[in-house]
Amino acid sequence: MNDFLICNSLQKYWPNCSVDFSCSVPKGKTLVLFGHSGSGKSTVLQMISGLVEPDNIDSKENPAKIFIDGKDCSKINPAKRDIGMVFQNAVLFPHLRVDDNVGYGLRCRGFSKKESRIMATEFLQKFNLEDFATRDVTSLSGGEAQRVSLARTLIVKPSLILFDEPFSALDKPLAKTLAQDIKKSQEELGFTSVLVTHDKEEAKFLGDYVIKMEKGKIIWQGFVNEF
């Protein structure tokens, strides 16, 4: 398989709507899922991450399949899929200071508190947040908190990152700064990503490929320069 992420027939059904989704994304590239609220974009991310199970996962005729770097992850525990997620609002641990939030994934991988704090502080320099290391996360602005959330995701170097409207809670200048941080980080670390957005400017800046969705269905797909 040449593509890093392959999704085949991910289906989810509700009384008034259904999602049916397939895609392929080359390594190190970004697929943008574009569409209005309720078009099924976030549901697709949740199925890829394993937080939501496709309804046809056990279908004999057309089972949902998710391949990440050639590995069938369709039924693998979400924690073992090597996926990072960045949400609309920064989801930080309020009882941990900034460096311990950023280093949380390192602690889960066996690093000591001292090691993780040192590595987190060094990593925060990438986002000009090294002076924030010992800060209480409740004192952060929305933009600062989202950058801390991004740093926490990137420090463990996941091979695939899912971005669910990461700029929607930020004003335009902050959103632009965070988008630049993401683009630079992808160039440095080489991760593959899927970005959910309803903003065409964001899609064109960060995306390589675009899938436009409406009412759970793919209505257009192509290269970002065709979008």
Backbone hydrogen bonds, N-H to C=O, Kabsch-Sander energy under -0.5 kcal/mol:
donor,donor_aa,acceptor,acceptor_aa,energy
4,F,25,V,-1.4
5,L,25,V,-2.1
6,I,67,F,-2.5
7,C,23,C,-2.7
8,N,65,K,-2.9
9,S,7,C,-0.5
10,L,21,F,-3.4
11,Q,9,S,-0.7
12,K,19,V,-2.0
14,W,17,C,-2.8
19,V,12,K,-3.2
20,D,216,G,-2.1
21,F,10,L,-2.0
23,C,7,C,-2.2
25,V,5,L,-2.6
27,K,2,N,-0.5
29,K,26,P,-1.7
31,L,193,S,-2.5
32,V,30,T,-0.5
32,V,209,Y,-2.8
33,L,31,L,-0.5
33,L,195,L,-3.2
34,F,32,V,-0.7
34,F,211,I,-2.9
35,G,197,T,-1.1
39,S,36,H,-1.5
44,V,40,G,-1.8
45,L,41,K,-1.7
46,Q,42,S,-2.4
47,M,43,T,-2.0
48,I,44,V,-2.5
49,S,45,L,-2.6
50,G,46,Q,-1.1
51,L,46,Q,-1.2
52,V,46,Q,-1.9
55,D,11,Q,-2.8
56,N,11,Q,-0.6
57,I,54,P,-1.3
59,S,56,N,-1.4
64,A,56,N,-1.2
65,K,8,N,-1.9
67,F,6,I,-3.0
68,I,71,K,-2.5
69,D,4,F,-3.6
69,D,67,F,-0.5
71,K,68,I,-1.6
73,C,66,I,-3.2
73,C,71,K,-0.9
74,S,66,I,-0.6
76,I,73,C,-1.2
80,K,77,N,-2.3
81,R,78,P,-1.5
84,G,160,L,-2.7
86,V,162,L,-2.5
92,L,90,A,-0.9
96,L,93,F,-1.6
98,V,135,R,-2.3
99,D,133,A,-2.9
101,N,97,R,-2.0
102,V,98,V,-2.5
103,G,99,D,-2.1
104,Y,101,N,-1.1
107,R,103,G,-2.1
108,C,104,Y,-2.0
109,R,105,G,-0.7
109,R,106,L,-0.6
110,G,107,R,-1.7
111,F,106,L,-2.2
116,S,112,S,-2.7
117,R,113,K,-2.2
118,I,114,K,-2.1
119,M,115,E,-2.5
120,A,116,S,-2.4
121,T,117,R,-2.4
122,E,118,I,-2.1
123,F,119,M,-2.2
124,L,120,A,-2.3
125,Q,121,T,-0.7
125,Q,122,E,-0.7
126,K,123,F,-1.5
127,F,124,L,-1.4
128,N,125,Q,-1.6
129,L,124,L,-2.5
132,F,129,L,-2.2
133,A,130,E,-1.1
135,R,132,F,-2.2
137,V,96,L,-0.7
139,S,136,D,-2.0
140,L,137,V,-1.5
145,A,141,S,-2.7
146,Q,142,G,-2.0
147,R,143,G,-1.8
148,V,144,E,-2.2
149,S,145,A,-2.4
150,L,146,Q,-2.0
151,A,147,R,-2.4
152,R,148,V,-2.5
153,T,149,S,-1.7
154,L,150,L,-2.5
155,I,151,A,-2.2
156,V,153,T,-0.5
157,K,154,L,-2.2
159,S,82,D,-0.8
160,L,82,D,-1.3
161,I,192,T,-2.4
162,L,84,G,-2.9
163,F,161,I,-0.5
163,F,194,V,-3.1
164,D,86,V,-3.0
164,D,162,L,-0.6
165,E,163,F,-0.9
165,E,196,V,-1.6
168,S,165,E,-1.3
169,A,88,Q,-0.5
170,L,167,F,-2.0
175,A,171,D,-2.7
176,K,172,K,-2.5
177,T,173,P,-1.9
178,L,174,L,-2.5
179,A,175,A,-2.4
180,Q,176,K,-2.1
181,D,177,T,-2.1
182,I,178,L,-2.4
183,K,179,A,-2.5
184,K,180,Q,-2.5
185,S,181,D,-2.4
186,Q,182,I,-2.3
187,E,183,K,-1.9
188,E,184,K,-1.9
189,L,185,S,-3.1
190,G,186,Q,-2.4
192,T,159,S,-2.4
193,S,29,K,-2.4
194,V,161,I,-2.0
195,L,31,L,-2.8
196,V,163,F,-3.2
197,T,33,L,-2.3
197,T,195,L,-0.5
200,K,198,H,-0.6
203,A,199,D,-2.1
204,K,200,K,-2.4
205,F,201,E,-1.9
206,L,202,E,-2.4
207,G,203,A,-2.2
208,D,30,T,-2.8
209,Y,30,T,-2.0
210,V,222,G,-2.9
211,I,32,V,-3.0
212,K,220,W,-3.1
213,M,34,F,-3.1
214,E,217,K,-2.4
216,G,39,S,-1.8
217,K,214,E,-1.7
219,I,212,K,-2.8
219,I,217,K,-0.6
220,W,212,K,-1.2
222,G,210,V,-2.1
224,V,208,D,-2.0
226,E,223,F,-1.8
227,F,224,V,-1.2
